[in-house]
């Protein structure tokens, strides 16, 4: 049984409806394009969020679609939002712990901190890439707690 079918079985057992085609096996993947998309996003992310290099946003589409409710749509509003954030948070860093790509989507698992004493946040960022441009973004953000119910880390 493949991972997709296993997940589908779990979703069915849990009584949760899955979107049509969510677990369909892809007959043809272009691994070269997927890797190029992953590298594009990783380079953008490192330059933008670690070096605070606003020019890194040159790979973001002008009509960029944002799903984080705190950040407006569009490349210019993205740059404006983070230029203020970087000015106020010069110590902010975002370590990419792992990354993956599938089709036009790229996932990053990130440990974001704002200074040496900050426990930070665990973030999963999802980007959609089209024609060599980042066109869409989603994220899930969770604070790293001081105590956990297990000995595993969030990374």
ChimeraX attribute file (.defattr): number of C-alpha atoms within 10 A of each C-alpha:
attribute: neighborCount
match mode: 1-to-1
recipient: residues
	/A:1	6
	/A:2	9
	/A:3	10
	/A:4	13
	/A:5	13
	/A:6	12
	/A:7	14
	/A:8	18
	/A:9	13
	/A:10	12
	/A:11	13
	/A:12	12
	/A:13	9
	/A:14	9
	/A:15	9
	/A:16	10
	/A:17	9
	/A:18	11
	/A:19	7
	/A:20	7
	/A:21	8
	/A:22	10
	/A:23	16
	/A:24	10
	/A:25	11
	/A:26	9
	/A:27	5
	/A:28	7
	/A:29	10
	/A:30	10
	/A:31	12
	/A:32	9
	/A:33	17
	/A:34	19
	/A:35	16
	/A:36	14
	/A:37	27
	/A:38	23
	/A:39	16
	/A:40	17
	/A:41	27
	/A:42	19
	/A:43	13
	/A:44	21
	/A:45	21
	/A:46	17
	/A:47	16
	/A:48	21
	/A:49	18
	/A:50	17
	/A:51	15
	/A:52	20
	/A:53	16
	/A:54	17
	/A:55	11
	/A:56	17
	/A:57	19
	/A:58	12
	/A:59	17
	/A:60	23
	/A:61	19
	/A:62	17
	/A:63	13
	/A:64	19
	/A:65	21
	/A:66	19
	/A:67	13
	/A:68	13
	/A:69	9
	/A:70	8
	/A:71	15
	/A:72	16
	/A:73	18
	/A:74	17
	/A:75	21
	/A:76	15
	/A:77	14
	/A:78	19
	/A:79	19
	/A:80	13
	/A:81	14
	/A:82	17
	/A:83	16
	/A:84	10
	/A:85	13
	/A:86	19
	/A:87	11
	/A:88	10
	/A:89	14
	/A:90	13
	/A:91	13
	/A:92	20
	/A:93	22
	/A:94	21
	/A:95	17
	/A:96	18
	/A:97	12
	/A:98	13
	/A:99	17
	/A:100	16
	/A:101	21
	/A:102	17
	/A:103	16
	/A:104	18
	/A:105	19
	/A:106	24
	/A:107	21
	/A:108	22
	/A:109	21
	/A:110	22
	/A:111	23
	/A:112	22
	/A:113	19
	/A:114	15
	/A:115	13
	/A:116	10
	/A:117	7
	/A:118	11
	/A:119	15
	/A:120	20
	/A:121	19
	/A:122	22
	/A:123	23
	/A:124	19
	/A:125	18
	/A:126	21
	/A:127	23
	/A:128	21
	/A:129	25
	/A:130	14
	/A:131	10
	/A:132	15
	/A:133	18
	/A:134	27
	/A:135	21
	/A:136	20
	/A:137	19
	/A:138	15
	/A:139	16
	/A:140	12
	/A:141	14
	/A:142	12
	/A:143	13
	/A:144	19
	/A:145	12
	/A:146	6
	/A:147	7
	/A:148	10
	/A:149	5
	/A:150	6
	/A:151	7
	/A:152	7
	/A:153	8
	/A:154	15
	/A:155	12
